[in-house]
Amino acid sequence: MILELLLEILEDLHPDVDFENCDSLIDENILDSFDIIALISEINMEFGISIPPDEIVPENFNSAKALYDLIERLSDGDW
């Protein structure tokens, strides 16, 4: 459920990207700073999670899996 919703959010930003298989969203400049801000906002609204500034690093946004792991870690497994 979390991953499916996250993929929907990502696909709304860039429908042409294969988010399930791409692991270089930041490295290849697929996501820019505006996308990151939009993602943080959507994650906050959809999952009720605030992403602290020290977690806003490329490693956490480079793939859907990395974002999923971040959400899981910050939610303390409340899903």
PDB file of N, CA, C and O in Angstrom:
ATOM      1  N   MET A   1       0.814  -1.200   0.000  1.00  0.00           N
ATOM      2  CA  MET A   1       0.000   0.000   0.000  1.00  0.00           C
ATOM      3  C   MET A   1       0.857   1.262   0.000  1.00  0.00           C
ATOM      4  O   MET A   1       0.632   2.174  -0.796  1.00  0.00           O
ATOM      5  N   ILE A   2       1.833   1.308   0.893  1.00  0.00           N
ATOM      6  CA  ILE A   2       2.686   2.494   0.950  1.00  0.00           C
ATOM      7  C   ILE A   2       3.422   2.680  -0.372  1.00  0.00           C
ATOM      8  O   ILE A   2       3.456   3.779  -0.925  1.00  0.00           O
ATOM      9  N   LEU A   3       4.007   1.603  -0.870  1.00  0.00           N
ATOM     10  CA  LEU A   3       4.785   1.705  -2.104  1.00  0.00           C
ATOM     11  C   LEU A   3       3.900   2.096  -3.279  1.00  0.00           C
ATOM     12  O   LEU A   3       4.304   2.906  -4.113  1.00  0.00           O
ATOM     13  N   GLU A   4       2.708   1.535  -3.355  1.00  0.00           N
ATOM     14  CA  GLU A   4       1.804   1.872  -4.463  1.00  0.00           C
ATOM     15  C   GLU A   4       1.436   3.348  -4.436  1.00  0.00           C
ATOM     16  O   GLU A   4       1.434   4.007  -5.476  1.00  0.00           O
ATOM     17  N   LEU A   5       1.126   3.869  -3.258  1.00  0.00           N
ATOM     18  CA  LEU A   5       0.773   5.279  -3.127  1.00  0.00           C
ATOM     19  C   LEU A   5       1.979   6.159  -3.456  1.00  0.00           C
ATOM     20  O   LEU A   5       1.846   7.182  -4.127  1.00  0.00           O
ATOM     21  N   LEU A   6       3.141   5.756  -2.982  1.00  0.00           N
ATOM     22  CA  LEU A   6       4.360   6.502  -3.279  1.00  0.00           C
ATOM     23  C   LEU A   6       4.629   6.531  -4.788  1.00  0.00           C
ATOM     24  O   LEU A   6       4.990   7.573  -5.334  1.00  0.00           O
ATOM     25  N   LEU A   7       4.454   5.401  -5.450  1.00  0.00           N
ATOM     26  CA  LEU A   7       4.646   5.350  -6.903  1.00  0.00           C
ATOM     27  C   LEU A   7       3.652   6.256  -7.623  1.00  0.00           C
ATOM     28  O   LEU A   7       4.007   6.893  -8.615  1.00  0.00           O
ATOM     29  N   GLU A   8       2.417   6.323  -7.139  1.00  0.00           N
ATOM     30  CA  GLU A   8       1.431   7.233  -7.733  1.00  0.00           C
ATOM     31  C   GLU A   8       1.878   8.681  -7.601  1.00  0.00           C
ATOM     32  O   GLU A   8       1.765   9.461  -8.547  1.00  0.00           O
ATOM     33  N   ILE A   9       2.387   9.038  -6.426  1.00  0.00           N
ATOM     34  CA  ILE A   9       2.863  10.404  -6.196  1.00  0.00           C
ATOM     35  C   ILE A   9       4.006  10.720  -7.151  1.00  0.00           C
ATOM     36  O   ILE A   9       4.027  11.782  -7.773  1.00  0.00           O
ATOM     37  N   LEU A  10       4.950   9.802  -7.264  1.00  0.00           N
ATOM     38  CA  LEU A  10       6.095  10.009  -8.157  1.00  0.00           C
ATOM     39  C   LEU A  10       5.652  10.102  -9.614  1.00  0.00           C
ATOM     40  O   LEU A  10       6.134  10.957 -10.357  1.00  0.00           O
ATOM     41  N   GLU A  11       4.743   9.230 -10.021  1.00  0.00           N
ATOM     42  CA  GLU A  11       4.278   9.232 -11.413  1.00  0.00           C
ATOM     43  C   GLU A  11       3.502  10.496 -11.751  1.00  0.00           C
ATOM     44  O   GLU A  11       3.494  10.923 -12.905  1.00  0.00           O
ATOM     45  N   ASP A  12       2.851  11.100 -10.763  1.00  0.00           N
ATOM     46  CA  ASP A  12       2.189  12.382 -10.997  1.00  0.00           C
ATOM     47  C   ASP A  12       3.209  13.469 -11.335  1.00  0.00           C
ATOM     48  O   ASP A  12       2.931  14.376 -12.120  1.00  0.00           O
ATOM     49  N   LEU A  13       4.400  13.364 -10.727  1.00  0.00           N
ATOM     50  CA  LEU A  13       5.454  14.342 -10.999  1.00  0.00           C
ATOM     51  C   LEU A  13       6.078  14.136 -12.377  1.00  0.00           C
ATOM     52  O   LEU A  13       6.308  15.093 -13.116  1.00  0.00           O
ATOM     53  N   HIS A  14       6.349  12.869 -12.712  1.00  0.00           N
ATOM     54  CA  HIS A  14       7.020  12.535 -13.977  1.00  0.00           C
ATOM     55  C   HIS A  14       6.432  11.243 -14.534  1.00  0.00           C
ATOM     56  O   HIS A  14       6.972  10.166 -14.281  1.00  0.00           O
ATOM     57  N   PRO A  15       5.350  11.327 -15.276  1.00  0.00           N
ATOM     58  CA  PRO A  15       4.690  10.116 -15.793  1.00  0.00           C
ATOM     59  C   PRO A  15       5.548   9.283 -16.731  1.00  0.00           C
ATOM     60  O   PRO A  15       5.252   8.110 -16.957  1.00  0.00           O
ATOM     61  N   ASP A  16       6.590   9.859 -17.271  1.00  0.00           N
ATOM     62  CA  ASP A  16       7.423   9.167 -18.259  1.00  0.00           C
ATOM     63  C   ASP A  16       8.573   8.362 -17.642  1.00  0.00           C
ATOM     64  O   ASP A  16       9.339   7.735 -18.375  1.00  0.00           O
ATOM     65  N   VAL A  17       8.709   8.365 -16.316  1.00  0.00           N
ATOM     66  CA  VAL A  17       9.834   7.696 -15.653  1.00  0.00           C
ATOM     67  C   VAL A  17       9.380   6.359 -15.067  1.00  0.00           C
ATOM     68  O   VAL A  17       8.291   6.257 -14.503  1.00  0.00           O
ATOM     69  N   ASP A  18      10.219   5.347 -15.205  1.00  0.00           N
ATOM     70  CA  ASP A  18       9.965   4.027 -14.619  1.00  0.00           C
ATOM     71  C   ASP A  18      10.498   4.020 -13.185  1.00  0.00           C
ATOM     72  O   ASP A  18      11.621   3.583 -12.935  1.00  0.00           O
ATOM     73  N   PHE A  19       9.693   4.503 -12.258  1.00  0.00           N
ATOM     74  CA  PHE A  19      10.123   4.658 -10.876  1.00  0.00           C
ATOM     75  C   PHE A  19      10.356   3.325 -10.167  1.00  0.00           C
ATOM     76  O   PHE A  19      11.090   3.266  -9.181  1.00  0.00           O
ATOM     77  N   GLU A  20       9.739   2.267 -10.660  1.00  0.00           N
ATOM     78  CA  GLU A  20       9.937   0.967 -10.023  1.00  0.00           C
ATOM     79  C   GLU A  20      11.350   0.439 -10.245  1.00  0.00           C
ATOM     80  O   GLU A  20      11.852  -0.335  -9.430  1.00  0.00           O
ATOM     81  N   ASN A  21      11.989   0.842 -11.320  1.00  0.00           N
ATOM     82  CA  ASN A  21      13.310   0.318 -11.651  1.00  0.00           C
ATOM     83  C   ASN A  21      14.441   1.342 -11.612  1.00  0.00           C
ATOM     84  O   ASN A  21      15.613   0.966 -11.619  1.00  0.00           O
ATOM     85  N   CYS A  22      14.112   2.609 -11.573  1.00  0.00           N
ATOM     86  CA  CYS A  22      15.148   3.645 -11.591  1.00  0.00           C
ATOM     87  C   CYS A  22      15.711   3.839 -10.186  1.00  0.00           C
ATOM     88  O   CYS A  22      14.967   4.010  -9.220  1.00  0.00           O
ATOM     89  N   ASP A  23      17.037   3.809 -10.092  1.00  0.00           N
ATOM     90  CA  ASP A  23      17.677   4.014  -8.796  1.00  0.00           C
ATOM     91  C   ASP A  23      18.687   5.165  -8.831  1.00  0.00           C
ATOM     92  O   ASP A  23      19.648   5.200  -8.062  1.00  0.00           O
ATOM     93  N   SER A  24      18.440   6.097  -9.742  1.00  0.00           N
ATOM     94  CA  SER A  24      19.343   7.240  -9.882  1.00  0.00           C
ATOM     95  C   SER A  24      18.543   8.516 -10.167  1.00  0.00           C
ATOM     96  O   SER A  24      18.910   9.308 -11.035  1.00  0.00           O
ATOM     97  N   LEU A  25      17.465   8.702  -9.437  1.00  0.00           N
ATOM     98  CA  LEU A  25      16.575   9.845  -9.675  1.00  0.00           C
ATOM     99  C   LEU A  25      17.277  11.177  -9.454  1.00  0.00           C
ATOM    100  O   LEU A  25      17.055  12.134 -10.195  1.00  0.00           O
ATOM    101  N   ILE A  26      18.122  11.234  -8.438  1.00  0.00           N
ATOM    102  CA  ILE A  26      18.873  12.456  -8.168  1.00  0.00           C
ATOM    103  C   ILE A  26      20.129  12.499  -9.033  1.00  0.00           C
ATOM    104  O   ILE A  26      20.440  13.517  -9.651  1.00  0.00           O
ATOM    105  N   ASP A  27      20.842  11.380  -9.066  1.00  0.00           N
ATOM    106  CA  ASP A  27      22.108  11.319  -9.815  1.00  0.00           C
ATOM    107  C   ASP A  27      21.931  11.697 -11.283  1.00  0.00           C
ATOM    108  O   ASP A  27      22.817  12.314 -11.874  1.00  0.00           O
ATOM    109  N   GLU A  28      20.795  11.333 -11.876  1.00  0.00           N
ATOM    110  CA  GLU A  28      20.550  11.633 -13.287  1.00  0.00           C
ATOM    111  C   GLU A  28      19.680  12.881 -13.482  1.00  0.00           C
ATOM    112  O   GLU A  28      19.194  13.144 -14.582  1.00  0.00           O
ATOM    113  N   ASN A  29      19.495  13.634 -12.415  1.00  0.00           N
ATOM    114  CA  ASN A  29      18.720  14.887 -12.454  1.00  0.00           C
ATOM    115  C   ASN A  29      17.288  14.691 -12.935  1.00  0.00           C
ATOM    116  O   ASN A  29      16.717  15.576 -13.573  1.00  0.00           O
ATOM    117  N   ILE A  30      16.714  13.543 -12.632  1.00  0.00           N
ATOM    118  CA  ILE A  30      15.309  13.309 -12.969  1.00  0.00           C
ATOM    119  C   ILE A  30      14.426  14.110 -12.013  1.00  0.00           C
ATOM    120  O   ILE A  30      13.443  14.727 -12.423  1.00  0.00           O
ATOM    121  N   LEU A  31      14.792  14.087 -10.746  1.00  0.00           N
ATOM    122  CA  LEU A  31      14.098  14.903  -9.747  1.00  0.00           C
ATOM    123  C   LEU A  31      14.942  16.135  -9.458  1.00  0.00           C
ATOM    124  O   LEU A  31      16.146  16.034  -9.222  1.00  0.00           O
ATOM    125  N   ASP A  32      14.294  17.314  -9.479  1.00  0.00           N
ATOM    126  CA  ASP A  32      15.001  18.542  -9.139  1.00  0.00           C
ATOM    127  C   ASP A  32      14.530  19.040  -7.774  1.00  0.00           C
ATOM    128  O   ASP A  32      13.729  18.379  -7.114  1.00  0.00           O
ATOM    129  N   SER A  33      15.012  20.173  -7.362  1.00  0.00           N
ATOM    130  CA  SER A  33      14.695  20.678  -6.024  1.00  0.00           C
ATOM    131  C   SER A  33      13.193  20.946  -5.855  1.00  0.00           C
ATOM    132  O   SER A  33      12.646  20.748  -4.769  1.00  0.00           O
ATOM    133  N   PHE A  34      12.540  21.387  -6.906  1.00  0.00           N
ATOM    134  CA  PHE A  34      11.092  21.612  -6.825  1.00  0.00           C
ATOM    135  C   PHE A  34      10.344  20.291  -6.653  1.00  0.00           C
ATOM    136  O   PHE A  34       9.360  20.221  -5.917  1.00  0.00           O
ATOM    137  N   ASP A  35      10.810  19.256  -7.329  1.00  0.00           N
ATOM    138  CA  ASP A  35      10.210  17.931  -7.168  1.00  0.00           C
ATOM    139  C   ASP A  35      10.381  17.430  -5.735  1.00  0.00           C
ATOM    140  O   ASP A  35       9.460  16.846  -5.164  1.00  0.00           O
ATOM    141  N   ILE A  36      11.550  17.656  -5.161  1.00  0.00           N
ATOM    142  CA  ILE A  36      11.823  17.217  -3.791  1.00  0.00           C
ATOM    143  C   ILE A  36      10.875  17.923  -2.824  1.00  0.00           C
ATOM    144  O   ILE A  36      10.323  17.294  -1.921  1.00  0.00           O
ATOM    145  N   ILE A  37      10.689  19.209  -3.011  1.00  0.00           N
ATOM    146  CA  ILE A  37       9.766  19.963  -2.144  1.00  0.00           C
ATOM    147  C   ILE A  37       8.351  19.418  -2.299  1.00  0.00           C
ATOM    148  O   ILE A  37       7.648  19.231  -1.307  1.00  0.00           O
ATOM    149  N   ALA A  38       7.931  19.165  -3.528  1.00  0.00           N
ATOM    150  CA  ALA A  38       6.595  18.610  -3.761  1.00  0.00           C
ATOM    151  C   ALA A  38       6.464  17.230  -3.118  1.00  0.00           C
ATOM    152  O   ALA A  38       5.433  16.920  -2.521  1.00  0.00           O
ATOM    153  N   LEU A  39       7.497  16.403  -3.236  1.00  0.00           N
ATOM    154  CA  LEU A  39       7.476  15.070  -2.633  1.00  0.00           C
ATOM    155  C   LEU A  39       7.363  15.146  -1.119  1.00  0.00           C
ATOM    156  O   LEU A  39       6.571  14.427  -0.511  1.00  0.00           O
ATOM    157  N   ILE A  40       8.149  16.011  -0.520  1.00  0.00           N
ATOM    158  CA  ILE A  40       8.119  16.161   0.939  1.00  0.00           C
ATOM    159  C   ILE A  40       6.718  16.574   1.385  1.00  0.00           C
ATOM    160  O   ILE A  40       6.197  16.052   2.370  1.00  0.00           O
ATOM    161  N   SER A  41       6.121  17.499   0.666  1.00  0.00           N
ATOM    162  CA  SER A  41       4.773  17.951   0.987  1.00  0.00           C
ATOM    163  C   SER A  41       3.755  16.821   0.847  1.00  0.00           C
ATOM    164  O   SER A  41       2.920  16.621   1.730  1.00  0.00           O
ATOM    165  N   GLU A  42       3.824  16.083  -0.259  1.00  0.00           N
ATOM    166  CA  GLU A  42       2.900  14.966  -0.494  1.00  0.00           C
ATOM    167  C   GLU A  42       3.070  13.863   0.546  1.00  0.00           C
ATOM    168  O   GLU A  42       2.086  13.313   1.039  1.00  0.00           O
ATOM    169  N   ILE A  43       4.305  13.546   0.876  1.00  0.00           N
ATOM    170  CA  ILE A  43       4.571  12.514   1.888  1.00  0.00           C
ATOM    171  C   ILE A  43       3.998  12.947   3.234  1.00  0.00           C
ATOM    172  O   ILE A  43       3.414  12.145   3.962  1.00  0.00           O
ATOM    173  N   ASN A  44       4.173  14.217   3.549  1.00  0.00           N
ATOM    174  CA  ASN A  44       3.620  14.740   4.799  1.00  0.00           C
ATOM    175  C   ASN A  44       2.101  14.603   4.816  1.00  0.00           C
ATOM    176  O   ASN A  44       1.526  14.158   5.810  1.00  0.00           O
ATOM    177  N   MET A  45       1.451  14.984   3.716  1.00  0.00           N
ATOM    178  CA  MET A  45      -0.013  14.923   3.657  1.00  0.00           C
ATOM    179  C   MET A  45      -0.530  13.490   3.635  1.00  0.00           C
ATOM    180  O   MET A  45      -1.462  13.156   4.367  1.00  0.00           O
ATOM    181  N   GLU A  46       0.065  12.642   2.803  1.00  0.00           N
ATOM    182  CA  GLU A  46      -0.445  11.282   2.617  1.00  0.00           C
ATOM    183  C   GLU A  46      -0.116  10.341   3.769  1.00  0.00           C
ATOM    184  O   GLU A  46      -0.919   9.478   4.124  1.00  0.00           O
ATOM    185  N   PHE A  47       1.072  10.514   4.354  1.00  0.00           N
ATOM    186  CA  PHE A  47       1.534   9.571   5.362  1.00  0.00           C
ATOM    187  C   PHE A  47       1.632  10.177   6.762  1.00  0.00           C
ATOM    188  O   PHE A  47       1.907   9.467   7.730  1.00  0.00           O
ATOM    189  N   GLY A  48       1.407  11.493   6.870  1.00  0.00           N
ATOM    190  CA  GLY A  48       1.488  12.148   8.172  1.00  0.00           C
ATOM    191  C   GLY A  48       2.895  12.134   8.747  1.00  0.00           C
ATOM    192  O   GLY A  48       3.074  12.037   9.962  1.00  0.00           O
ATOM    193  N   ILE A  49       3.888  12.231   7.881  1.00  0.00           N
ATOM    194  CA  ILE A  49       5.285  12.157   8.290  1.00  0.00           C
ATOM    195  C   ILE A  49       5.980  13.465   7.939  1.00  0.00           C
ATOM    196  O   ILE A  49       5.876  13.953   6.814  1.00  0.00           O
ATOM    197  N   SER A  50       6.685  14.025   8.908  1.00  0.00           N
ATOM    198  CA  SER A  50       7.535  15.179   8.645  1.00  0.00           C
ATOM    199  C   SER A  50       8.945  14.673   8.405  1.00  0.00           C
ATOM    200  O   SER A  50       9.494  13.927   9.217  1.00  0.00           O
ATOM    201  N   ILE A  51       9.521  15.076   7.303  1.00  0.00           N
ATOM    202  CA  ILE A  51      10.888  14.677   6.980  1.00  0.00           C
ATOM    203  C   ILE A  51      11.825  15.764   7.511  1.00  0.00           C
ATOM    204  O   ILE A  51      11.807  16.896   7.027  1.00  0.00           O
ATOM    205  N   PRO A  52      12.642  15.418   8.506  1.00  0.00           N
ATOM    206  CA  PRO A  52      13.548  16.422   9.064  1.00  0.00           C
ATOM    207  C   PRO A  52      14.628  16.816   8.062  1.00  0.00           C
ATOM    208  O   PRO A  52      14.973  16.029   7.180  1.00  0.00           O
ATOM    209  N   PRO A  53      15.162  18.021   8.192  1.00  0.00           N
ATOM    210  CA  PRO A  53      16.168  18.509   7.238  1.00  0.00           C
ATOM    211  C   PRO A  53      17.365  17.570   7.069  1.00  0.00           C
ATOM    212  O   PRO A  53      17.898  17.450   5.966  1.00  0.00           O
ATOM    213  N   ASP A  54      17.792  16.907   8.139  1.00  0.00           N
ATOM    214  CA  ASP A  54      18.970  16.049   8.014  1.00  0.00           C
ATOM    215  C   ASP A  54      18.698  14.771   7.212  1.00  0.00           C
ATOM    216  O   ASP A  54      19.629  14.040   6.874  1.00  0.00           O
ATOM    217  N   GLU A  55      17.427  14.503   6.909  1.00  0.00           N
ATOM    218  CA  GLU A  55      17.063  13.350   6.079  1.00  0.00           C
ATOM    219  C   GLU A  55      16.882  13.734   4.610  1.00  0.00           C
ATOM    220  O   GLU A  55      16.671  12.869   3.759  1.00  0.00           O
ATOM    221  N   ILE A  56      16.966  15.024   4.319  1.00  0.00           N
ATOM    222  CA  ILE A  56      16.805  15.490   2.933  1.00  0.00           C
ATOM    223  C   ILE A  56      18.179  15.450   2.264  1.00  0.00           C
ATOM    224  O   ILE A  56      18.841  16.468   2.065  1.00  0.00           O
ATOM    225  N   VAL A  57      18.569  14.221   1.928  1.00  0.00           N
ATOM    226  CA  VAL A  57      19.862  13.966   1.290  1.00  0.00           C
ATOM    227  C   VAL A  57      19.609  13.126   0.040  1.00  0.00           C
ATOM    228  O   VAL A  57      18.614  12.405  -0.022  1.00  0.00           O
ATOM    229  N   PRO A  58      20.486  13.205  -0.947  1.00  0.00           N
ATOM    230  CA  PRO A  58      20.259  12.481  -2.207  1.00  0.00           C
ATOM    231  C   PRO A  58      19.981  10.993  -2.027  1.00  0.00           C
ATOM    232  O   PRO A  58      19.140  10.434  -2.731  1.00  0.00           O
ATOM    233  N   GLU A  59      20.668  10.351  -1.104  1.00  0.00           N
ATOM    234  CA  GLU A  59      20.483   8.907  -0.919  1.00  0.00           C
ATOM    235  C   GLU A  59      19.035   8.539  -0.612  1.00  0.00           C
ATOM    236  O   GLU A  59      18.570   7.468  -1.002  1.00  0.00           O
ATOM    237  N   ASN A  60      18.322   9.420   0.085  1.00  0.00           N
ATOM    238  CA  ASN A  60      16.937   9.131   0.464  1.00  0.00           C
ATOM    239  C   ASN A  60      15.934   9.405  -0.656  1.00  0.00           C
ATOM    240  O   ASN A  60      14.768   9.027  -0.544  1.00  0.00           O
ATOM    241  N   PHE A  61      16.373  10.056  -1.731  1.00  0.00           N
ATOM    242  CA  PHE A  61      15.468  10.435  -2.815  1.00  0.00           C
ATOM    243  C   PHE A  61      15.906   9.867  -4.165  1.00  0.00           C
ATOM    244  O   PHE A  61      15.340  10.229  -5.197  1.00  0.00           O
ATOM    245  N   ASN A  62      16.890   8.995  -4.172  1.00  0.00           N
ATOM    246  CA  ASN A  62      17.449   8.494  -5.427  1.00  0.00           C
ATOM    247  C   ASN A  62      16.597   7.404  -6.070  1.00  0.00           C
ATOM    248  O   ASN A  62      16.780   7.096  -7.248  1.00  0.00           O
ATOM    249  N   SER A  63      15.669   6.816  -5.316  1.00  0.00           N
ATOM    250  CA  SER A  63      14.802   5.764  -5.866  1.00  0.00           C
ATOM    251  C   SER A  63      13.518   5.682  -5.058  1.00  0.00           C
ATOM    252  O   SER A  63      13.436   6.185  -3.937  1.00  0.00           O
ATOM    253  N   ALA A  64      12.526   5.043  -5.641  1.00  0.00           N
ATOM    254  CA  ALA A  64      11.274   4.818  -4.916  1.00  0.00           C
ATOM    255  C   ALA A  64      11.538   3.943  -3.692  1.00  0.00           C
ATOM    256  O   ALA A  64      10.929   4.144  -2.641  1.00  0.00           O
ATOM    257  N   LYS A  65      12.437   2.980  -3.825  1.00  0.00           N
ATOM    258  CA  LYS A  65      12.784   2.097  -2.698  1.00  0.00           C
ATOM    259  C   LYS A  65      13.408   2.893  -1.563  1.00  0.00           C
ATOM    260  O   LYS A  65      13.078   2.670  -0.398  1.00  0.00           O
ATOM    261  N   ALA A  66      14.302   3.814  -1.885  1.00  0.00           N
ATOM    262  CA  ALA A  66      14.934   4.647  -0.857  1.00  0.00           C
ATOM    263  C   ALA A  66      13.890   5.511  -0.157  1.00  0.00           C
ATOM    264  O   ALA A  66      13.929   5.673   1.063  1.00  0.00           O
ATOM    265  N   LEU A  67      12.960   6.065  -0.928  1.00  0.00           N
ATOM    266  CA  LEU A  67      11.881   6.859  -0.334  1.00  0.00           C
ATOM    267  C   LEU A  67      10.984   6.002   0.544  1.00  0.00           C
ATOM    268  O   LEU A  67      10.582   6.421   1.630  1.00  0.00           O
ATOM    269  N   TYR A  68      10.674   4.811   0.074  1.00  0.00           N
ATOM    270  CA  TYR A  68       9.868   3.868   0.854  1.00  0.00           C
ATOM    271  C   TYR A  68      10.560   3.560   2.187  1.00  0.00           C
ATOM    272  O   TYR A  68       9.927   3.587   3.242  1.00  0.00           O
ATOM    273  N   ASP A  69      11.856   3.269   2.129  1.00  0.00           N
ATOM    274  CA  ASP A  69      12.615   2.977   3.347  1.00  0.00           C
ATOM    275  C   ASP A  69      12.606   4.171   4.297  1.00  0.00           C
ATOM    276  O   ASP A  69      12.500   3.995   5.511  1.00  0.00           O
ATOM    277  N   LEU A  70      12.717   5.382   3.758  1.00  0.00           N
ATOM    278  CA  LEU A  70      12.666   6.592   4.571  1.00  0.00           C
ATOM    279  C   LEU A  70      11.316   6.715   5.266  1.00  0.00           C
ATOM    280  O   LEU A  70      11.257   6.991   6.464  1.00  0.00           O
ATOM    281  N   ILE A  71      10.241   6.513   4.527  1.00  0.00           N
ATOM    282  CA  ILE A  71       8.889   6.597   5.105  1.00  0.00           C
ATOM    283  C   ILE A  71       8.723   5.547   6.200  1.00  0.00           C
ATOM    284  O   ILE A  71       8.209   5.847   7.278  1.00  0.00           O
ATOM    285  N   GLU A  72       9.153   4.331   5.926  1.00  0.00           N
ATOM    286  CA  GLU A  72       9.068   3.258   6.926  1.00  0.00           C
ATOM    287  C   GLU A  72       9.843   3.624   8.187  1.00  0.00           C
ATOM    288  O   GLU A  72       9.345   3.453   9.300  1.00  0.00           O
ATOM    289  N   ARG A  73      11.057   4.124   8.009  1.00  0.00           N
ATOM    290  CA  ARG A  73      11.910   4.472   9.147  1.00  0.00           C
ATOM    291  C   ARG A  73      11.296   5.596   9.977  1.00  0.00           C
ATOM    292  O   ARG A  73      11.299   5.538  11.206  1.00  0.00           O
ATOM    293  N   LEU A  74      10.773   6.611   9.308  1.00  0.00           N
ATOM    294  CA  LEU A  74      10.216   7.763  10.022  1.00  0.00           C
ATOM    295  C   LEU A  74       8.842   7.467  10.637  1.00  0.00           C
ATOM    296  O   LEU A  74       8.423   8.140  11.580  1.00  0.00           O
ATOM    297  N   SER A  75       8.153   6.472  10.107  1.00  0.00           N
ATOM    298  CA  SER A  75       6.823   6.173  10.637  1.00  0.00           C
ATOM    299  C   SER A  75       6.875   5.188  11.794  1.00  0.00           C
ATOM    300  O   SER A  75       5.844   4.896  12.399  1.00  0.00           O
ATOM    301  N   ASP A  76       8.059   4.669  12.113  1.00  0.00           N
ATOM    302  CA  ASP A  76       8.220   3.692  13.186  1.00  0.00           C
ATOM    303  C   ASP A  76       7.328   2.470  12.996  1.00  0.00           C
ATOM    304  O   ASP A  76       6.884   1.860  13.969  1.00  0.00           O
ATOM    305  N   GLY A  77       7.068   2.116  11.743  1.00  0.00           N
ATOM    306  CA  GLY A  77       6.291   0.912  11.468  1.00  0.00           C
ATOM    307  C   GLY A  77       4.826   1.008  11.860  1.00  0.00           C
ATOM    308  O   GLY A  77       4.197  -0.011  12.144  1.00  0.00           O
ATOM    309  N   ASP A  78       4.273   2.208  11.880  1.00  0.00           N
ATOM    310  CA  ASP A  78       2.863   2.386  12.261  1.00  0.00           C
ATOM    311  C   ASP A  78       1.893   1.942  11.185  1.00  0.00           C
ATOM    312  O   ASP A  78       0.682   2.082  11.355  1.00  0.00           O
ATOM    313  N   TRP A  79       2.399   1.407  10.076  1.00  0.00           N
ATOM    314  CA  TRP A  79       1.517   1.011   8.981  1.00  0.00           C
ATOM    315  C   TRP A  79       1.029  -0.338   9.234  1.00  0.00           C
ATOM    316  O   TRP A  79       0.265  -0.878   8.434  1.00  0.00           O
TER     317      TRP A  79
END
